[in-house]
């Protein structure tokens, strides 16, 4: 019994470590994309942004993520930029950014580098905290 528990803990730790490595690699990869990516050509420099990948049939996107982003936009106004991308209409962009599910949000700092990635729903508080960290860099 103890061996099974230990094996489970080790397996979970290995999975978490692998996921963290994947996210770090994805952040490095997407930071290299931002200066030239056509999705972001209208971004104003010096203002953090949220790149939001969604799909028309994504229920969590409509029910939770889009309202959270609307709340952030209403609170922060022109101090944040939000770019929404339909992954069904732009599958090459979703592939380029490594999006495997929706919603996926990327926090882009003042210098156009990816600072955080959220796979799945991220509430407004989490996004605001990530934006503050990105603006402080």
Secondary structure, DSSP 8 states (H G I E B T S, - for coil): -HHHHHHHHHHHHHHHHHHHHHHHHHHHHHHHHTTT-GGGTT--TTS-EEEEEE-TT-HHIIIIIHHHHHHHHHHHGGGSEEEEEETTT-HHHHHHHT--SSSEEEEE-TTS-EEEEEES---HHHHHHHHHHHHH-
